[in-house]
């Protein structure tokens, strides 16, 4: 098991206001549909990996950031209330670890299907 891995049965709803959750979901949907969503809302984060991005969504009391990767699907790696401009090293490492875990599981599923 990968350190920091999140399994589907462990996922919890983030503490977002309804409007914030809706708007961030719409940004992800636009991205998934191939629509261009650019800065300052979405920016690439090469430190995490290829085709990885950060959504910036400030509210009155929070500075939400969602980190995601575009693969066959949109893979949300982390959601946090960020205080600083720089992305903390721990955030980058957590996202990389979760992305590696996702890609490993995808490879295992593909190999399993091919073996059948």
Order of alpha helices (4+ residues) and beta strands (2+ residues): alpha-beta-beta-beta-beta-alpha
